[in-house]
Amino acid sequence: MSKSRHHRRPKSRGGNGKPRNISHVCAKQHEAWHRLFGNMSPHQIATVINQVWLDPDFVFLVKRVGEP
């Protein structure tokens, strides 16, 4: 299975190439992520997941680390 480097915060949104920002994922999963979410923000991604993919009895939340 081929691995691919995924920027957790895209460079276009201020991300960098430091190890903390890189995940090594299956190339097919990486492609699927970008097809589904493109360059959306975490809040936009959560909205799509909640509206389209998740059981309506649940909610997917996004919280920035360190925020109350």
C-alpha positions as CSV (number, residue, x, y, z in Angstrom):
1,M,0.0,0.0,0.0
2,S,1.4,3.3,-1.1
3,K,1.9,6.1,1.5
4,S,1.4,9.8,0.9
5,R,2.4,12.9,2.9
6,H,-0.7,14.8,3.9
7,H,-0.4,18.4,5.3
8,R,-2.9,18.5,8.2
9,R,-3.1,22.3,7.9
10,P,-2.7,23.0,4.1
11,K,0.1,25.2,3.1
12,S,-2.5,27.5,1.5
13,R,-4.0,28.0,5.0
14,G,-0.6,28.7,6.7
15,G,0.6,25.1,7.1
16,N,4.2,24.0,6.9
17,G,6.3,21.0,6.3
18,K,7.2,20.3,10.0
19,P,6.6,16.8,11.3
20,R,3.7,18.0,13.6
21,N,1.8,19.1,10.5
22,I,2.4,16.0,8.4
23,S,0.5,12.7,8.4
24,H,1.6,9.7,6.4
25,V,-1.6,8.1,5.0
26,C,-2.6,5.6,2.3
27,A,-2.4,7.4,-1.1
28,K,-6.0,6.4,-1.9
29,Q,-7.3,7.8,1.4
30,H,-5.3,11.0,0.8
31,E,-6.9,11.4,-2.6
32,A,-10.4,10.7,-1.2
33,W,-9.9,13.4,1.5
34,H,-9.0,16.0,-1.0
35,R,-11.9,15.0,-3.3
36,L,-14.4,15.3,-0.4
37,F,-13.0,18.3,1.3
38,G,-10.7,20.2,-1.0
39,N,-9.3,23.1,0.8
40,M,-12.1,23.6,3.3
41,S,-11.5,24.8,6.9
42,P,-12.0,22.4,9.8
43,H,-15.3,24.1,10.6
44,Q,-16.5,23.7,7.0
45,I,-15.4,20.0,7.0
46,A,-17.4,19.4,10.2
47,T,-20.5,21.1,8.7
48,V,-20.3,18.7,5.6
49,I,-19.7,15.7,7.8
50,N,-22.7,16.6,10.0
51,Q,-25.0,17.4,7.0
52,V,-24.1,14.5,4.8
53,W,-22.2,11.7,6.4
54,L,-23.0,11.3,10.1
55,D,-25.9,9.7,11.8
56,P,-28.3,12.6,12.7
57,D,-28.3,11.5,16.4
58,F,-24.6,12.6,16.6
59,V,-22.7,15.8,15.9
60,F,-19.1,16.1,14.9
61,L,-17.5,19.1,16.6
62,V,-14.3,21.1,15.9
63,K,-12.4,22.9,18.6
64,R,-9.1,24.6,18.4
65,V,-6.6,23.4,21.0
66,G,-6.4,25.8,23.9
67,E,-9.9,27.4,23.3
68,P,-12.4,27.1,26.1
